[in-house]
Amino acid sequence: MDQLAEYIDDLAAFITASPSSYHAAAEAARRLDDDGFTPLAEDQEWPAQPGGYYVLRDGALIAWLQPAAAGPTTPFRVLGAHTDSPGFKLKPRPSTGSRGWLQAGVEVYGGPLLNSWLDRELELAGRIVLRDGTQRLVRTGPMLRIPQLAIHLDREVNNGLALDKQRHVQPVWGAGEDGDLLGVIGQFAGVDAAEIGGYDLLTADTQAPARFGHDAALFAAGRMDNLVSVHAGVRALIAAAHQGGAGGQISVLAAFDHEELGSQTRSGASGPILDDVLTRVEENLGATRSQQRQAYAGSWCLSADCGHAVHPNYPERHDPANQPVAGGGVLLKINANQRYATDATGAALMARLAARSGAPVQEFVSNNTVPCGSTIGPLTATRLGIRTVDVGVPLLSMHSARELVHTADAVALGDLAGAFFAGA
């Protein structure tokens, strides 16, 4: 129980420190810094010596552990995850409002459950870029709220709530007729608004993560899809470094950005970032193109993203025979149409990881009438040709402003990630 409590407390701290993808990548980098990993810049030469390294690209982070025994054909073990979560992104000319209210102009980011964002104290978080190109992270703390219309003004609301994505989700942040939202954000960043050349700022729920329920077995927080996987990967990579690394592989954490948008960006899984990093690592090991292909042929990617626990109020939305339960363990995510990349070889790998780690595993497959989403798994497999298996923790309320997981499942993912980097 002490180990579980420490893990969940640490997960809560990671989520709290990560209100945006940029903050999540920075928090992962901070933890790696504390354990002796070396940050590298993409516009500089990289060392060929063994050790732990990482690269930041916007809201993404690629970190790796290169053992002394690594050579040109040493395979990779890549744990893939993503740092972004659904919400709302601040538009240009963000200071809006009417009828005595100050409002923020926002655009829907990804596929959030819109109603879950109503009547919550929200913050803006992300990065600003000054006119000289300097970047700064900023978060405002509780500042905004999307107010719901009172039932007295819509007596039919409980028969079906329909939110217009333009008219009904613009948050209020003050009262009055004259407010400069960008100026306020500049104050939080310690700069004048005139210095701000651009920004990538998104909303985040400010309610603190919490354990609750019977035996305190439930854990609720925002952005668990997919910070729970990033957190597991960071811890597992640090643990591998403490153990000297697995000599037969190069362990890699690939925390991509923009998965919720389809990943087709320079820092997304459909972009070049992972191939860029792995190619440079291979070149430093003296690999030819043929040897790099050999290394990839022996490699694995564990695509870790959240999945669905069976919902007790909507069991008919799940497959009749495969209904993963909270506390039942990590999901092995399977889809006949390759929306998930798992195949028979991936299932066998999961069996080995489960046996080595002791982490329970349960299958997830969609109801045939409910199309499933996808992950970075098929994208990574397609780009690099690396064998890939899709896994994740089962959630309720996925894409809500506040999601729900069983504490044991989060810990099980951490155990499985550790076994993956240990070479099982």
Residue, then its C-alpha position, 0 to 999 in steps of 0.5 A: m500500500d505504501q508503494l501504491a500511495e507513493y506512486i499515485d502521489d507522484l502521479a498527482a504531482f506530475i499532473t499538477a505540474s503539467p497543465s499543458s503539453y509544454h509544461a508536461a514536456a518541461e516537467a519530464a525534462r526536469r525529472l530527467d535533469d534531476d537524475g543526470f540525463t543530459p539535454l541536447a539541442e537539435d541544432q548541435e552535434w550530439p555526443a556518441q558516449p553512452g548515457g541518458y539524453y533527451v531532446l525537447r521539440d515544442g510540447a514533445l520530448i524524446a529521451w533515451l538511455q544508451p548503454a555502453a554495450a550499444g552498437p550499430t544494430t542494437p534494437f530500440r525499446v520505445l515507449g510512446a505516449h502523448t503530452d496533449s489533452p482535449g480542451f480549448k485553445l486561446k484564439p488571436r484577439p482573445s479579449t472579447g465579451s458583452r453585456g458587462w462580462l469579460q470573455a476569452g475567445v477560444e477554439v475547441y482543441g481536440g474532442p473534449l466532452l464539452n459539458s464537462w468543462l462547464d462551471r469549473e474554474l479554469e486556467l490558461a497554460g502553455r507557452i508565449v513566444l516573445r518578439d525576439g524568439t524567446q519562449r516562456l512557459v506561463r500558467t495563470g491559475p484559476m481565472l476563467r469559467i464557462p457558465q452554464l445557463a440556469i435551468h430556469l432559463d431552459r426548462e428542457v435542459n435535462n432532456g438533452l444539452a446541446l452546446d454550440k461550439q462557438r456561442h456557448v463555450q466562451p469563458v468569462w474571466g471578469a466583469g466590465e467593458d474594458g479588459d486586456l486578457l493578453g496584458v494579464i497573461g503578460q503579467f503572469a509571465g513577467v513581460d509587457a504584452a507588447e513583447i508577446g509575438g505569439y502564444d500557444l495557450l490552452t485551458a486546464d481544469t484547476q481542481a487538484p487530483a484526488r483519491f476517493g471512494h471505497d478504500a481510496a481506490l479511485f483517482a480523479a484528475g484532469r489530463m490523465d489521457n495521456l499524462v498517466s502514460v507519460h508519467a509511467g514512461v518517465r519513471a520507468l526510464i529513470a529506473a532503468a538508468h538507476q539499474g545501469g540500463a539493459g545492455g541489449q537495447i536502447s530504451v526510449l521514451a517518446a512523448f509526442d504532442h498533438e495526438e488529440l489532433g491527429s499527430q500530423t505536426r513536427s512534434g507529433a507521431s506522424g511527424p519526423i521527430l522520433d525518426d530524426v532522433l533514432t537516426r542521429v543515435e544510430e549515426n553516432l553508433g556508426a550504423t549504415r542504413s542497412q544496420q539501422r534497418q536491422a536495429y529497427a527490425g529487432s525493435w519494439c514500440l509500446s504505445a501507451d494510451c488510455g482506453h475505456a473501462v466498461h461503464p456500469n451505466y452503459p454496458e451495452r456500448h462495450d463488447p459483450a465478451n470483453q468488458p475490462v473492469a476498473g482494477g483489472g489491470v492494463l489494457l491490451k488494445i486490439n482492433a481488427n482494422q488496425r486502429y490499434a497496432t496490436d497483433a499476435t506477436g504484440a500479445a505474446l510480448m504483453a504476456r511476457l511483460a505481465a509475467r515478468s512484472g506481475a502486472p495484470v492485463q485485460e483485453f479491450v476490443s470495441n463493440n462492432t457498432v461503436p467505432c474505436g479511436s486510434t493512437i500513436g501506435p499505428l502511426t509509429a509502426t507505419r513510419l518506422g516499421i517497428r513492431t508495435v503493441d497498444v496498451g493503456v489504463p482503463l478510464l471512465s469519463m475519457h476526454s472529460a475535464r476530469e477523468l477517473v481511473h483505478t489506482a491499481d491500474a495506474v501502478a500496473l502500467g508503471d510496472l509494465a513499463g519498467a519490465f518493458f525497459a528491462g528487456a522482458 
